[in-house]
């Protein structure tokens, strides 16, 4: 008799829950990036590939269980061609195992450039990650005003129109699940056209303190908050974000009534439930990837690079990930503990990110310069303290996380940071997680980690030393705590919580 795992039972329950919920209403999922990107081959043929980006990764499990339509931007020429050829505006996903439909939103390239490269990134992203140096940046000049009027608003309107058109395929008002900071204005636009739709909007990044939002003009921040309050449910990663949003509504939306106890905002006769849904990972799928033939081959190649003890980090190269301070803490560790030289190795798997943005280019140069300095100062012909892989190689990074003694996640702030959840469930060495208190994952995982304040280089060096010298009993205790928590609150739990709350609103 086959033994059914807890994860399989949870998945089966989730499938039943979705089937019940979608019996009378169709689900429309909406995000900037979609699950499939079409590339044009040199011969001119269309080649579908799995989409990239954190939202797609987080929601990929949903595509295995639920029949729905995913609305996303046409990211390249291949997507645009598919959109032009689509009958009724949508096409069936060509990827195996997916039963969803794809609907691409096509906007003029210049409009999308203003939307994404001027307003969404870097303005909103930097704002929501507390990354501005307020005496100097941002400068909300006429180009930002223009990007709002002729980029952000039109793209959000195009998404809303696509949702409304897709809703024609549903006999009853649909469920609409919108994602992230790209689409703040879409809920209000969808609500105006589909007053009976059930709308949920989930934010993957932090929602900062309202005083930080005051860096933006009043009309922008008020429009964003008012539109989000057109949702029936508004989801955030942490309770900290929930309360920051409630405070923002109190400050920026005059007609709003905020209930901090119930976590609701009432506006225009509609109550919005503001909820915390910490995003997570598919534990069983992840372990399957970590033990796949490709991962095992990478593991074999990485083993000669390990030290007696090995520190690992896996990050995109962007300022919010705090890579420079992490390396400075490692340098301080080596300066104070000469006996560690030649014994402790730092493997960093860094994915270049948004390389067209000046701030990211400068940050990458700073990272490269510091790594070179540390290797020159402490290294020898036989040993280099840091080895960096500058590439987007998920399987290789997964293989590396199986091998760490210490995993360093010291981000300045994160909506969640899934590396902090991926590492412990694949690690085979009883490794210790050093985690920033301002990473979203900290709220769930704090009992099994060594906590650091992101700006505290001294404290991070001390945490590295403590982790490297922890006893076997301490390592196993903390590792088991982390794995248990992550398994209990996996990606199915994340989706199940949202689906359950949506279903409860319709009875």
N, C-alpha and C positions, 0 to 999 in steps of 0.2 A: 504494500500500500504506500502510495506517495505521501510524504509528509509535507503539509502545506505550511509555509512560513507565515509569520505574523505580517510581513510586508505583502505577501500574496493575498492574505485575508483582507487586509486594509484596501488593497487595490480593487478586489472584488466588490467590497462594500461601496467604494467610491463609484465604480461603474454603475451599480444599481441605483445609487443616489442620483447620478447624472441622468440616467435613463428616466427616472421618475420625474426629475425636474424639467427635462426637455420633451416630455410627452406632448405638451400643448404649445410650447414656446421655443423658438429657435434661438441659439446662442450666436452672437456676433462678437468676436474678439478683435480689438483694435490696438495697433501699436505702430510706431514709426518703422521699425524693421520687421520683416515677416519671416516665416519659417522656411521659405524657399526663395532662392535668388537664381535667376536665369542668366547664364553667361553665354556670350556668342563665341563659338569656336572660330578658328581661322578659316574654316570652310563655310562659315555663315550659319551653322546649325545652333539651335538653342540647347544648352546643357544645364539642367536643373541641379542645384546643390543646396545642401542644408544651409539656412541663413545663419548669420553670425550675430553676436551681441548678447548681452546678459539677459534681456527679456526673453529672447528666443530660447536660450538655454534653460531658463527657469520654467518656461511653459511647454518645453518639448514633451514632457510626460503626458500632458493633457492631450496632445495629438494622437497618442496611442489608444486613448480610451473613448474620446468624444467626437461625434460628428457635428461640425460647426463651420462657420465661415470666418476666416482671418483676413481682416482688412489691414493693408500695410502700404507704405510708400513704394513706388517703383524706383528701385535704387540704381538701376543702370539701364543700358540700352536693351538688354535681354528682357528685363521686366516690362519695359515700355512696349516692346513688340508683342509680348504675351497679352498685355492689357488691350492692345488694339485689336488682337485677333479673338479675344474672349467673347463668347456668346452670352448675352445677358450680363456682361460685366465681370463674370467670374469663371474660374477654371478649376477642375479637380486637381488636387495635389498629385504630382507624378512620383513622389517618393514612396517607397514601399512602407507599408504599415500605417500610412496616414489616409484617413477617409475625409479629411477636411477640404473645403473649397477655399480658393485664393481669390482675393479681389485687390487689385493694385490701384492705388491712388496716383494718378499722373498729374504733376504740376510742372509749369515751366521751370527750366533749370535755374534761371536767375531768381525766380521766386523761392525755390527750394534753398538756394544758396543763402539768401537773406534769412530764411526761417532757421536753418540749421547752423550755418557758420558765423552768423552775426548775433542772432537772438538766443537760440537754444544753447549753442556752444560758441563762445565761452560764457555768455552773460548769465543765463539761468544756472548752468552747471556750476560755475565758479561761485555764484551767490549762494547756492544751496549746500555747498561744501565749505563755506566760510573761507574761501580762498582769495578774496580780494584784499589788497593792501589799501585800506580805505582812504588814507591821505592822498593816494595817487590814482587808484582804480576802484570801480569802473568809471569811465567817463560816458555818461548817457547823453550822447550828442545827437545831431540830426540823423546820422546813419542808423542809430538804434531806433529812433522814432520811425524812420522809414522802414526798417526791418520789421518792426511791430505791425505797421499799417499794410505794407505790401509784401510781407513774408509770413510772419507768424499767424496773423488773422486769416489770410487767404488759404494757407495750407490747412489750418484747423477747420475752416469752412468746407474745404474739399473733402476732408475726412468725414465730416458730419453728413455731407450730401451722399457720400458713398454708403454710409450706414443706413441712411433713410432709404436709398434705392435698394439696398440689400434686404431691408425689412419687408419689402414687397413680397419676398419669398416665404414669409411667415404669416400664417392665418391669424395668429394672435400677436399682440405687442411683444417684441423680442426682449431677451436679456442682452444687454450691451455691456461688455467689460472693456474699459479703456485703460491704457497703461502709460504712465510716466509723464515727465515734464514737457514732452513735446506737444501734448494734446490737452493743455489746461483749459482751453476755450471750447473744446468740442462738446463737453457735457451740456453746457447751456444751449448750444446750437442744436444738438440732438433733441433735447427736452422740448424746445420750441416746436419742432416738427413732429415729434413723437411723444406727446404728453403722457401716454400710458406705458411707455417702455420702462423696464426696470434697468436702471443705469448704475453701474459700479465703476469707480475709478480707483486704480491702485498705483501708488507712488513707490518706485524702487529706490529713490535717493532720499537723503534727509530733508526734513522741512525745518529750516532754521528759525531762530527766535524772531518774533515780529520786528524787533528793532533793526535787524539786519535787512529785512524786506524793505525797510524805509529808504534803502539805497536806491530803490526803483521809484519812478514817478507814481503818485497816488492813483492815477487812473489805470495804470497797468496792474498794480498789485490788487486793487479793488476788483477789477474785471476778472483776474485770475481766481480770487477767492469766491466771488459770486458765481462764476461758472461752475467751479467745483461743488458748490452747494446746490447745484441742480441735480447732482447725483443722489440716488437713494442711499448708497453706501460709499463711503470714502475710506480706502484702506491705506495704512501706513505700516512701516516696518517695526517701529518701536512705540511704546507709550510716550516717550519723550516727543516724538514727532506728532502724535495725536494731540498732546496738550499745547504744543507750539502752534498747530493749526487752529485750535479753538481760540487761543489768544489772538491770533492774527485776525480771525473773523470779528472778534470783539473790537479790535482797533480799526479795521479797515472797511467793515461792512455795516453801515449805520443801522439798517433795518433788521439786522440779524439778532436772534435771541439764542444765546449760547448757554447750554446746560453742561457744566463741567462734571457733574456727578453721573449723568446718563451718557455723557460724551455725544451730544447731539447739537446740531445747529438748525434752527428753524428760520426759513427765509421764503417770502412769497407764499406762505401757507404750506410749505413742504418741509418735512423734517428729514435731515440728512444724518444718518448714523455714522459716526467717525470711529473707526475700529483699527485695532492692531493685528496684523497678520504677518508674523515674521516668516520670511521666505526661507525655503530650505532646499534640500537635494534629494535625488532618487538614490537611496543608499545601495540597493541591490544592483541597479544599473551601473553605478559608479564602481562598485567592487568588480563587476564583470569587466569593465574597461581596464581597471588596474591590473587584472590578471589575464588580459588578452595576450595573444602571441606578440603583438607589437610592443605592448607595455613591458612584457618580460624581456624582450630584446633590448629595449632602452635601459631597463634595470641592469642587465648584464654589462652594458657599456658604461653606466654611471658608477658602478661599484668600485672600479679602480680610482675614482676621484674622491671617494669618501675619506674622511679622517678617522682617528680613533673615536671622535665625536663629530657629528655633522649638523650644522645649522642650515636650514633651507628657508627660502622665501619665494613666493610665486605671486607676481603682481604685474599689472599694466604699468608702464613707465609714465606716471602722471603725478603731479605735485601732491594730490590728496593722499597718495599711498605712503608718503613719508619715508621713501627709500633712503634718502641721504642721511637722515638722522639715525636710521637703523645701521648703516655702515659706520657712522661716526661712533655709535655705541660699541660696535665690534672692534673698531680701532682702539678705543679706550680699554676694552677688555684685554687686548693683546699687550698694550703698553703696561698695564698693571700686573699682568700674569704671564711673565716671560716663559714659564714652563708650558704654556699652551701653544707656543709657537712651534709649528711643525706637527701638531697633534690635532688641532681643531680646524675643520674646513668649513667654509661658507659657500654653499651653492645657491646662486640666484638665477631664477628663471623669469626673465623680464620681457614683457610683450610691448614693443613700441606702440604708442597710442597717440592718435590725433596729431600726427607729425607735421601737419600743415599749420598748426597753431603755434605762434612764436613762444608762448610760455612753456609749451611741452618740449619744443626743440631745445630751449635753454636748460630745462630740467634734465633732459637726457644727457646733455653735455656735462652738466654738473655731476651726474651719477658716474659717467664714464671717467671723468677726471679724478673723482675720489677713489674709485676702484683702482685706477692706475697708481695713485699715490700710496694706497695701503699695500698693494702688492709690491711696489718698489721698496717701501720702508721695511716690511717684515718678511718678504719672500726670499727664496733662494732658488738655485737651479733645480732642486729636487722638490720644492714645495711652494705653492702660491696660496696665500690665505683665502682669496676669493676667486671663484670661477663663475663667470656670468654667461648665460645663454640668452642672447638678444633675438628671440624669435617667438612666433605664435605656434607653439607645439604642445597641445593639450595633453596628448598621450605621454610625451616625455616628462612633462611636469607632474602628471599623475604617478609615473614610475618613481620620480624623485621623492614625492611625498610619502611613499612607502618606506623610505630609507632614512628619514630625518630622526635625529635625537632631539632637536629643537626646531619648532616651526615658528618663525617670527612674523607676526601680523601687527604692525605698529602704526596703522593708518591714522591720519589726522582725523578723519571722520568718514564713515561709510554708511550707506543705507543698511547693508547687512554685512557683506564680505563673506562669500561662500567658500573661499579658500579655508577659512577657519572651521568650516564644517566638513569640507572634502578631505582635508589632511587627516584628521583623527580617525575617520572611518576606513581609510586605506592603509594607514601606517602599521608597520609590522614590528616596530622596535620599542613600543611603549614610550613613544616620543611625547615631549611636553610642548604645549602651546603657550606662547607668550602673546597676549592679546591686548590691544589698545582698548581702554575703557570707553572710547568714543566710537568704536565699531559697533554697528547694530547687533552683531552676533554676541556681544558681551552680555547683554541682558539675559540671554538663555544659557550661556556657557560659563558664566563667571565662577561657578563653584569648582570647575576643573581646570582653570588656567592660572598663569602668573600674569597679573594685571600690570599694565604700564600706562602712564599718561603720555600722550603722543609727543609732547615737546620735551619730555624728560630723558635726555641722553644719558645722564648719570644713572637714573633709575633703570633704564633699559639695559645698560651695561651690567648693573647688579643682577637684574633678572636673568640675563644670559649666563652669568657665572653660577647663579643658583640652579638654573635648569641643567647646566652641564654637569653639576655635581650632585644632582638629586639621587637618592637611593633608588634601587630597583622597586622597592615597595611603594615609594611616593609616585614614581613614574606609572606604575600599574594602576594605582588608585585613581590618579587624575585621568589617565587614558580611558579607563573603564567608565568613569563618570561622564566624560564627553561622548563616548560612543552611545551609551544608554540614552542620553538626552537627545542626541541627533536622530537616533533610530525612532524614538517615540514621537518626535516632531519633524517628520520628513516632509518631502514635497507633497505627498498625498494628503497628509494632515493639513498642510497649508492650503491646498486647493479645496479640501473637504470643508474646512472652516468657512471659506468664502461662499462655496456653493450652498452650504447649509443655511447661511444667513440670508442669501438671496431667495432661496426657496421659502424660508419662513415669512418673507414679506408678501408672498402671494398666497400663502395658506396651503 
